[in-house]
Amino acid sequence: MKPIIINLPKYLDRRGNLSFIEEENHLPFKIKRVYWIYDVPGGEVRGGHAFKETEELIVALSGSFDVVLNDGENEYRYSLNRSYYGLLVPKMMWRMIENFSTNSLAMIIASTVYDENDYIRDFNEFKNLK
Ligand code: TYD
């Protein structure tokens, strides 16, 4: 499976816009967890790991950041800067999140509960497993 950008529904309204995600309509997995990354100091990089089983949808709810994915052979860079785009990240993708803008907010919807055993934190081990 390749990473894909999902165009989420958006209701443009002069009172403010609204978007949403429905598990059954927009996700290929059941939602087990939602977490968010915020207050990232300028220049910091998050991630630096892959998941054996976890699939995720990443949304820039506020501000912007880049998600850099590597499947062991190819690198893909996605600049997320709209709250109605979701980046669907398959399992077994090495990933970094960088270039966070001031006050950016990354929401991540995951197919698993947190389990450190699902992480691969060594890039060589990741490449070998691939
Ligand atoms: P980690 O996934 O390594 O952060 P990054 O966003 O940089 O990839 O998570 C950092 C720590 O936060 C991890 O060691 C344990 C904790 N954590 C949880 O307890 N639950 C979670 O759902 C997540 C994502 C992290």
Backbone and ligand atoms as CSV (ligand in chain L), in Angstrom:
chain,resi,resn,atom,element,x,y,z
A,1,MET,N,N,0.831,-1.209,0.000
A,1,MET,CA,C,0.000,0.000,0.000
A,1,MET,C,C,0.862,1.255,0.000
A,2,LYS,N,N,0.431,2.268,-0.743
A,2,LYS,CA,C,1.159,3.533,-0.792
A,2,LYS,C,C,0.453,4.572,0.076
A,3,PRO,N,N,1.202,5.566,0.534
A,3,PRO,CA,C,0.532,6.648,1.263
A,3,PRO,C,C,-0.423,7.387,0.319
A,4,ILE,N,N,-1.552,7.816,0.823
A,4,ILE,CA,C,-2.434,8.637,-0.016
A,4,ILE,C,C,-2.990,9.808,0.783
A,5,ILE,N,N,-3.289,10.871,0.049
A,5,ILE,CA,C,-3.944,12.028,0.657
A,5,ILE,C,C,-5.453,11.846,0.496
A,6,ILE,N,N,-6.157,11.923,1.597
A,6,ILE,CA,C,-7.618,11.831,1.564
A,6,ILE,C,C,-8.184,13.247,1.667
A,7,ASN,N,N,-9.055,13.566,0.738
A,7,ASN,CA,C,-9.706,14.862,0.734
A,7,ASN,C,C,-10.945,14.766,1.625
A,8,LEU,N,N,-10.906,15.337,2.778
A,8,LEU,CA,C,-12.018,15.214,3.724
A,8,LEU,C,C,-13.125,16.204,3.363
A,9,PRO,N,N,-14.340,15.911,3.801
A,9,PRO,CA,C,-15.435,16.843,3.509
A,9,PRO,C,C,-15.145,18.202,4.121
A,10,LYS,N,N,-15.592,19.249,3.440
A,10,LYS,CA,C,-15.468,20.575,4.051
A,10,LYS,C,C,-16.707,21.393,3.737
A,11,TYR,N,N,-17.220,21.983,4.767
A,11,TYR,CA,C,-18.363,22.875,4.633
A,11,TYR,C,C,-17.866,24.289,4.830
A,12,LEU,N,N,-17.764,25.015,3.710
A,12,LEU,CA,C,-17.298,26.400,3.790
A,12,LEU,C,C,-18.480,27.269,4.204
A,13,ASP,N,N,-18.222,28.116,5.148
A,13,ASP,CA,C,-19.308,28.889,5.742
A,13,ASP,C,C,-18.714,30.218,6.172
A,14,ARG,N,N,-19.437,31.296,5.940
A,14,ARG,CA,C,-18.878,32.597,6.338
A,14,ARG,C,C,-18.723,32.697,7.865
A,15,ARG,N,N,-19.384,31.809,8.603
A,15,ARG,CA,C,-19.233,31.803,10.067
A,15,ARG,C,C,-18.017,31.002,10.508
A,16,GLY,N,N,-17.340,30.378,9.516
A,16,GLY,CA,C,-16.216,29.494,9.839
A,16,GLY,C,C,-16.446,28.157,9.164
A,17,ASN,N,N,-15.383,27.461,8.826
A,17,ASN,CA,C,-15.497,26.216,8.059
A,17,ASN,C,C,-15.565,25.000,8.979
A,18,LEU,N,N,-16.038,23.899,8.413
A,18,LEU,CA,C,-16.209,22.686,9.213
A,18,LEU,C,C,-15.805,21.471,8.376
A,19,SER,N,N,-15.015,20.604,8.962
A,19,SER,CA,C,-14.660,19.338,8.323
A,19,SER,C,C,-14.862,18.211,9.327
A,20,PHE,N,N,-14.893,16.986,8.817
A,20,PHE,CA,C,-15.107,15.864,9.734
A,20,PHE,C,C,-14.538,14.581,9.142
A,21,ILE,N,N,-14.406,13.586,9.999
A,21,ILE,CA,C,-13.945,12.267,9.574
A,21,ILE,C,C,-14.908,11.238,10.140
A,22,GLU,N,N,-15.381,10.349,9.287
A,22,GLU,CA,C,-16.189,9.220,9.753
A,22,GLU,C,C,-15.400,7.951,9.495
A,23,GLU,N,N,-15.280,7.164,10.532
A,23,GLU,CA,C,-14.513,5.917,10.434
A,23,GLU,C,C,-14.946,5.090,9.219
A,24,GLU,N,N,-16.234,4.902,9.063
A,24,GLU,CA,C,-16.738,4.000,8.016
A,24,GLU,C,C,-16.573,4.569,6.621
A,25,ASN,N,N,-16.576,5.892,6.501
A,25,ASN,CA,C,-16.550,6.498,5.165
A,25,ASN,C,C,-15.174,6.966,4.722
A,26,HIS,N,N,-14.298,7.283,5.663
A,26,HIS,CA,C,-13.039,7.917,5.263
A,26,HIS,C,C,-11.797,7.149,5.670
A,27,LEU,N,N,-11.956,6.099,6.467
A,27,LEU,CA,C,-10.781,5.382,6.961
A,27,LEU,C,C,-10.847,3.902,6.604
A,28,PRO,N,N,-9.694,3.290,6.280
A,28,PRO,CA,C,-9.662,1.866,5.988
A,28,PRO,C,C,-9.450,1.028,7.254
A,29,PHE,N,N,-9.495,1.678,8.422
A,29,PHE,CA,C,-9.289,0.950,9.681
A,29,PHE,C,C,-10.230,1.474,10.745
A,30,LYS,N,N,-10.332,0.705,11.831
A,30,LYS,CA,C,-11.141,1.145,12.967
A,30,LYS,C,C,-10.303,2.049,13.862
A,31,ILE,N,N,-10.900,3.106,14.371
A,31,ILE,CA,C,-10.160,4.064,15.192
A,31,ILE,C,C,-9.966,3.490,16.597
A,32,LYS,N,N,-8.690,3.351,16.982
A,32,LYS,CA,C,-8.397,2.865,18.338
A,32,LYS,C,C,-7.823,3.979,19.201
A,33,ARG,N,N,-7.305,5.032,18.543
A,33,ARG,CA,C,-6.567,6.040,19.314
A,33,ARG,C,C,-6.493,7.330,18.509
A,34,VAL,N,N,-6.542,8.446,19.214
A,34,VAL,CA,C,-6.268,9.757,18.603
A,34,VAL,C,C,-5.241,10.443,19.485
A,35,TYR,N,N,-4.158,10.939,18.886
A,35,TYR,CA,C,-3.209,11.741,19.651
A,35,TYR,C,C,-2.819,12.963,18.846
A,36,TRP,N,N,-2.197,13.923,19.503
A,36,TRP,CA,C,-1.855,15.148,18.798
A,36,TRP,C,C,-0.509,15.660,19.261
A,37,ILE,N,N,0.165,16.346,18.351
A,37,ILE,CA,C,1.508,16.881,18.607
A,37,ILE,C,C,1.406,18.398,18.471
A,38,TYR,N,N,1.897,19.110,19.459
A,38,TYR,CA,C,1.697,20.560,19.528
A,38,TYR,C,C,2.859,21.175,20.294
A,39,ASP,N,N,2.942,22.508,20.283
A,39,ASP,CA,C,4.020,23.229,20.976
A,39,ASP,C,C,5.394,22.718,20.545
A,40,VAL,N,N,5.548,22.443,19.257
A,40,VAL,CA,C,6.838,21.943,18.772
A,40,VAL,C,C,7.782,23.131,18.579
A,41,PRO,N,N,8.926,23.142,19.256
A,41,PRO,CA,C,9.870,24.258,19.077
A,41,PRO,C,C,10.404,24.291,17.642
A,42,GLY,N,N,10.705,25.484,17.141
A,42,GLY,CA,C,11.213,25.637,15.772
A,42,GLY,C,C,12.395,24.710,15.519
A,43,GLY,N,N,12.398,24.052,14.372
A,43,GLY,CA,C,13.527,23.218,13.968
A,43,GLY,C,C,13.488,21.795,14.482
A,44,GLU,N,N,12.539,21.484,15.373
A,44,GLU,CA,C,12.493,20.115,15.921
A,44,GLU,C,C,11.890,19.135,14.908
A,45,VAL,N,N,12.281,17.879,15.057
A,45,VAL,CA,C,11.792,16.800,14.189
A,45,VAL,C,C,11.170,15.725,15.072
A,46,ARG,N,N,9.976,15.283,14.706
A,46,ARG,CA,C,9.321,14.189,15.428
A,46,ARG,C,C,9.371,12.925,14.574
A,47,GLY,N,N,9.070,11.817,15.193
A,47,GLY,CA,C,9.070,10.558,14.453
A,47,GLY,C,C,10.449,9.926,14.485
A,48,GLY,N,N,10.864,9.387,13.331
A,48,GLY,CA,C,12.120,8.654,13.303
A,48,GLY,C,C,11.869,7.213,13.708
A,49,HIS,N,N,10.830,6.631,13.112
A,49,HIS,CA,C,10.471,5.242,13.406
A,49,HIS,C,C,9.459,4.751,12.384
A,50,ALA,N,N,9.185,3.465,12.425
A,50,ALA,CA,C,8.104,2.874,11.625
A,50,ALA,C,C,7.245,2.038,12.564
A,51,PHE,N,N,6.060,1.706,12.095
A,51,PHE,CA,C,5.186,0.821,12.871
A,51,PHE,C,C,5.006,-0.496,12.134
A,52,LYS,N,N,5.057,-1.580,12.884
A,52,LYS,CA,C,4.858,-2.897,12.263
A,52,LYS,C,C,3.409,-3.072,11.821
A,53,GLU,N,N,2.477,-2.643,12.637
A,53,GLU,CA,C,1.055,-2.879,12.337
A,53,GLU,C,C,0.208,-1.620,12.248
A,54,THR,N,N,0.627,-0.580,12.949
A,54,THR,CA,C,-0.235,0.598,13.056
A,54,THR,C,C,-0.358,1.348,11.736
A,55,GLU,N,N,-1.589,1.650,11.355
A,55,GLU,CA,C,-1.852,2.563,10.238
A,55,GLU,C,C,-2.370,3.862,10.844
A,56,GLU,N,N,-2.075,4.982,10.164
A,56,GLU,CA,C,-2.456,6.268,10.734
A,56,GLU,C,C,-2.976,7.227,9.673
A,57,LEU,N,N,-3.788,8.149,10.128
A,57,LEU,CA,C,-4.188,9.287,9.312
A,57,LEU,C,C,-3.679,10.538,10.013
A,58,ILE,N,N,-2.900,11.350,9.304
A,58,ILE,CA,C,-2.309,12.556,9.893
A,58,ILE,C,C,-2.977,13.785,9.280
A,59,VAL,N,N,-3.444,14.684,10.141
A,59,VAL,CA,C,-4.112,15.906,9.673
A,59,VAL,C,C,-3.449,17.116,10.326
A,60,ALA,N,N,-3.126,18.120,9.518
A,60,ALA,CA,C,-2.622,19.388,10.063
A,60,ALA,C,C,-3.840,20.222,10.448
A,61,LEU,N,N,-4.269,20.114,11.698
A,61,LEU,CA,C,-5.461,20.857,12.128
A,61,LEU,C,C,-5.192,22.345,12.148
A,62,SER,N,N,-3.926,22.704,12.402
A,62,SER,CA,C,-3.551,24.111,12.425
A,62,SER,C,C,-2.126,24.224,11.934
A,63,GLY,N,N,-1.803,25.301,11.232
A,63,GLY,CA,C,-0.440,25.518,10.769
A,63,GLY,C,C,-0.033,24.504,9.700
A,64,SER,N,N,1.262,24.217,9.645
A,64,SER,CA,C,1.772,23.337,8.587
A,64,SER,C,C,2.986,22.568,9.079
A,65,PHE,N,N,3.241,21.436,8.435
A,65,PHE,CA,C,4.449,20.643,8.685
A,65,PHE,C,C,4.621,19.691,7.521
A,66,ASP,N,N,5.800,19.088,7.429
A,66,ASP,CA,C,6.082,18.116,6.370
A,66,ASP,C,C,6.158,16.717,6.968
A,67,VAL,N,N,5.532,15.765,6.301
A,67,VAL,CA,C,5.675,14.365,6.684
A,67,VAL,C,C,6.550,13.705,5.621
A,68,VAL,N,N,7.665,13.126,6.049
A,68,VAL,CA,C,8.589,12.470,5.130
A,68,VAL,C,C,8.484,10.968,5.378
A,69,LEU,N,N,8.086,10.243,4.337
A,69,LEU,CA,C,7.872,8.799,4.464
A,69,LEU,C,C,8.877,8.064,3.597
A,70,ASN,N,N,9.333,6.922,4.073
A,70,ASN,CA,C,10.277,6.102,3.319
A,70,ASN,C,C,9.807,4.655,3.425
A,71,ASP,N,N,9.613,4.021,2.267
A,71,ASP,CA,C,9.139,2.633,2.284
A,71,ASP,C,C,10.298,1.645,2.179
A,72,GLY,N,N,11.519,2.148,2.352
A,72,GLY,CA,C,12.701,1.294,2.248
A,72,GLY,C,C,13.418,1.498,0.926
A,73,GLU,N,N,12.674,2.010,-0.071
A,73,GLU,CA,C,13.266,2.275,-1.385
A,73,GLU,C,C,13.046,3.708,-1.822
A,74,ASN,N,N,11.820,4.179,-1.648
A,74,ASN,CA,C,11.469,5.528,-2.105
A,74,ASN,C,C,11.106,6.415,-0.943
A,75,GLU,N,N,11.409,7.718,-1.135
A,75,GLU,CA,C,11.025,8.694,-0.124
A,75,GLU,C,C,9.902,9.570,-0.671
A,76,TYR,N,N,8.933,9.835,0.162
A,76,TYR,CA,C,7.800,10.674,-0.218
A,76,TYR,C,C,7.719,11.811,0.790
A,77,ARG,N,N,7.529,13.030,0.275
A,77,ARG,CA,C,7.391,14.192,1.174
A,77,ARG,C,C,6.027,14.834,0.954
A,78,TYR,N,N,5.303,15.010,2.026
A,78,TYR,CA,C,3.985,15.641,1.952
A,78,TYR,C,C,3.994,16.877,2.826
A,79,SER,N,N,3.636,18.017,2.244
A,79,SER,CA,C,3.480,19.236,3.031
A,79,SER,C,C,2.013,19.358,3.382
A,80,LEU,N,N,1.721,19.226,4.654
A,80,LEU,CA,C,0.319,19.326,5.090
A,80,LEU,C,C,0.081,20.727,5.640
A,81,ASN,N,N,-0.919,21.395,5.103
A,81,ASN,CA,C,-1.192,22.767,5.556
A,81,ASN,C,C,-2.673,23.118,5.464
A,82,ARG,N,N,-3.517,22.091,5.329
A,82,ARG,CA,C,-4.964,22.340,5.266
A,82,ARG,C,C,-5.654,21.347,6.203
A,83,SER,N,N,-6.651,21.812,6.937
A,83,SER,CA,C,-7.273,20.915,7.924
A,83,SER,C,C,-8.282,19.971,7.282
A,84,TYR,N,N,-8.426,20.018,5.936
A,84,TYR,CA,C,-9.331,19.076,5.275
A,84,TYR,C,C,-8.580,18.034,4.439
A,85,TYR,N,N,-7.254,17.977,4.608
A,85,TYR,CA,C,-6.483,16.901,3.982
A,85,TYR,C,C,-5.996,15.940,5.057
A,86,GLY,N,N,-6.172,14.646,4.818
A,86,GLY,CA,C,-5.616,13.642,5.726
A,86,GLY,C,C,-4.609,12.802,4.965
A,87,LEU,N,N,-3.441,12.603,5.549
A,87,LEU,CA,C,-2.433,11.733,4.921
A,87,LEU,C,C,-2.542,10.349,5.545
A,88,LEU,N,N,-2.885,9.382,4.709
A,88,LEU,CA,C,-3.041,8.006,5.181
A,88,LEU,C,C,-1.688,7.304,5.068
A,89,VAL,N,N,-1.146,6.908,6.213
A,89,VAL,CA,C,0.189,6.292,6.252
A,89,VAL,C,C,0.024,4.796,6.526
A,90,PRO,N,N,0.381,3.950,5.548
A,90,PRO,CA,C,0.271,2.508,5.765
A,90,PRO,C,C,1.273,2.032,6.811
A,91,LYS,N,N,1.096,0.792,7.257
A,91,LYS,CA,C,2.078,0.210,8.170
A,91,LYS,C,C,3.423,0.060,7.460
A,92,MET,N,N,4.478,-0.131,8.217
A,92,MET,CA,C,5.836,-0.361,7.685
A,92,MET,C,C,6.319,0.764,6.763
A,93,MET,N,N,6.135,2.001,7.231
A,93,MET,CA,C,6.684,3.176,6.545
A,93,MET,C,C,7.554,3.921,7.552
A,94,TRP,N,N,8.804,4.146,7.202
A,94,TRP,CA,C,9.641,4.974,8.070
A,94,TRP,C,C,9.136,6.402,7.964
A,95,ARG,N,N,9.012,7.103,9.095
A,95,ARG,CA,C,8.442,8.442,8.982
A,95,ARG,C,C,9.076,9.461,9.935
A,96,MET,N,N,9.165,10.671,9.392
A,96,MET,CA,C,9.630,11.826,10.144
A,96,MET,C,C,8.594,12.937,9.938
A,97,ILE,N,N,8.421,13.758,10.938
A,97,ILE,CA,C,7.574,14.955,10.760
A,97,ILE,C,C,8.446,16.155,11.120
A,98,GLU,N,N,8.539,17.116,10.192
A,98,GLU,CA,C,9.478,18.227,10.380
A,98,GLU,C,C,8.910,19.511,9.794
A,99,ASN,N,N,9.677,20.582,9.927
A,99,ASN,CA,C,9.255,21.909,9.407
A,99,ASN,C,C,7.937,22.376,10.014
A,100,PHE,N,N,7.772,22.140,11.294
A,100,PHE,CA,C,6.548,22.594,11.961
A,100,PHE,C,C,6.503,24.120,11.976
A,101,SER,N,N,5.382,24.684,11.568
A,101,SER,CA,C,5.219,26.138,11.678
A,101,SER,C,C,4.850,26.480,13.130
A,102,THR,N,N,4.980,27.746,13.464
A,102,THR,CA,C,4.604,28.191,14.813
A,102,THR,C,C,3.137,27.847,15.068
A,103,ASN,N,N,2.856,27.336,16.234
A,103,ASN,CA,C,1.484,26.999,16.648
A,103,ASN,C,C,0.835,25.911,15.801
A,104,SER,N,N,1.636,25.069,15.134
A,104,SER,CA,C,1.001,24.012,14.348
A,104,SER,C,C,0.493,22.907,15.269
A,105,LEU,N,N,-0.508,22.221,14.767
A,105,LEU,CA,C,-1.161,21.162,15.542
A,105,LEU,C,C,-1.392,19.972,14.626
A,106,ALA,N,N,-0.728,18.853,14.942
A,106,ALA,CA,C,-0.872,17.624,14.149
A,106,ALA,C,C,-1.788,16.679,14.897
A,107,MET,N,N,-2.891,16.298,14.245
A,107,MET,CA,C,-3.768,15.274,14.836
A,107,MET,C,C,-3.504,13.956,14.116
A,108,ILE,N,N,-3.350,12.891,14.900
A,108,ILE,CA,C,-3.059,11.586,14.308
A,108,ILE,C,C,-4.086,10.578,14.808
A,109,ILE,N,N,-4.769,9.970,13.856
A,109,ILE,CA,C,-5.766,8.944,14.158
A,109,ILE,C,C,-5.122,7.605,13.859
A,110,ALA,N,N,-5.136,6.692,14.821
A,110,ALA,CA,C,-4.366,5.445,14.687
A,110,ALA,C,C,-5.266,4.219,14.785
A,111,SER,N,N,-4.800,3.155,14.149
A,111,SER,CA,C,-5.570,1.906,14.101
A,111,SER,C,C,-5.297,0.994,15.287
A,112,THR,N,N,-4.353,1.402,16.161
A,112,THR,CA,C,-4.003,0.579,17.323
A,112,THR,C,C,-3.921,1.462,18.569
A,113,VAL,N,N,-3.976,0.833,19.725
A,113,VAL,CA,C,-3.633,1.556,20.950
A,113,VAL,C,C,-2.115,1.618,21.035
A,114,TYR,N,N,-1.594,2.504,21.869
A,114,TYR,CA,C,-0.145,2.663,21.970
A,114,TYR,C,C,0.505,1.378,22.466
A,115,ASP,N,N,1.536,0.955,21.741
A,115,ASP,CA,C,2.292,-0.237,22.136
A,115,ASP,C,C,3.725,-0.064,21.646
A,116,GLU,N,N,4.639,0.093,22.573
A,116,GLU,CA,C,6.036,0.328,22.187
A,116,GLU,C,C,6.576,-0.826,21.335
A,117,ASN,N,N,6.025,-2.040,21.510
A,117,ASN,CA,C,6.491,-3.195,20.724
A,117,ASN,C,C,6.147,-3.086,19.243
A,118,ASP,N,N,5.252,-2.167,18.904
A,118,ASP,CA,C,4.889,-2.001,17.489
A,118,ASP,C,C,5.870,-1.063,16.777
A,119,TYR,N,N,6.774,-0.424,17.538
A,119,TYR,CA,C,7.715,0.526,16.935
A,119,TYR,C,C,8.964,-0.195,16.419
A,120,ILE,N,N,9.447,0.277,15.276
A,120,ILE,CA,C,10.806,-0.057,14.825
A,120,ILE,C,C,11.566,1.263,14.857
A,121,ARG,N,N,12.563,1.342,15.716
A,121,ARG,CA,C,13.248,2.628,15.910
A,121,ARG,C,C,14.649,2.650,15.307
A,122,ASP,N,N,14.998,1.572,14.586
A,122,ASP,CA,C,16.318,1.498,13.957
A,122,ASP,C,C,16.106,1.358,12.441
A,123,PHE,N,N,16.655,2.320,11.676
A,123,PHE,CA,C,16.371,2.339,10.239
A,123,PHE,C,C,16.916,1.099,9.540
A,124,ASN,N,N,18.093,0.610,9.962
A,124,ASN,CA,C,18.655,-0.594,9.335
A,124,ASN,C,C,17.780,-1.813,9.602
A,125,GLU,N,N,17.282,-1.904,10.832
A,125,GLU,CA,C,16.368,-3.013,11.152
A,125,GLU,C,C,15.115,-2.912,10.280
A,126,PHE,N,N,14.624,-1.685,10.107
A,126,PHE,CA,C,13.448,-1.460,9.253
A,126,PHE,C,C,13.727,-1.941,7.831
A,127,LYS,N,N,14.884,-1.555,7.293
A,127,LYS,CA,C,15.204,-1.944,5.912
A,127,LYS,C,C,15.325,-3.465,5.780
A,128,ASN,N,N,15.909,-4.084,6.792
A,128,ASN,CA,C,16.033,-5.543,6.757
A,128,ASN,C,C,14.668,-6.223,6.793
A,129,LEU,N,N,13.789,-5.704,7.645
A,129,LEU,CA,C,12.452,-6.292,7.751
A,129,LEU,C,C,11.677,-6.123,6.452
A,130,LYS,N,N,11.932,-5.005,5.763
A,130,LYS,CA,C,11.288,-4.748,4.476
A,130,LYS,C,C,11.758,-5.755,3.440
L,1,TYD,P1,P,6.713,8.807,19.864
L,1,TYD,O1,O,5.678,8.076,19.076
L,1,TYD,O2,O,8.089,8.218,19.931
L,1,TYD,O3,O,6.826,10.309,19.339
L,1,TYD,P2,P,6.972,10.872,17.855
L,1,TYD,O4,O,5.748,11.672,17.631
L,1,TYD,O5,O,8.172,11.727,17.856
L,1,TYD,O6,O,7.070,9.733,16.926
L,1,TYD,O7,O,6.133,9.017,21.342
L,1,TYD,C1,C,6.874,9.677,22.343
L,1,TYD,C2,C,6.474,9.100,23.681
L,1,TYD,O8,O,5.118,9.417,23.975
L,1,TYD,C3,C,6.540,7.581,23.699
L,1,TYD,O9,O,7.816,7.144,24.113
L,1,TYD,C4,C,5.458,7.216,24.689
L,1,TYD,C5,C,4.454,8.318,24.577
L,1,TYD,N1,N,3.244,7.983,23.808
L,1,TYD,C6,C,2.166,7.415,24.446
L,1,TYD,O10,O,2.210,7.140,25.658
L,1,TYD,N2,N,1.014,7.165,23.753
L,1,TYD,C7,C,0.900,7.439,22.430
L,1,TYD,O11,O,-0.164,7.211,21.808
L,1,TYD,C8,C,2.045,8.004,21.742
L,1,TYD,C9,C,1.973,8.308,20.278
L,1,TYD,C10,C,3.173,8.266,22.473
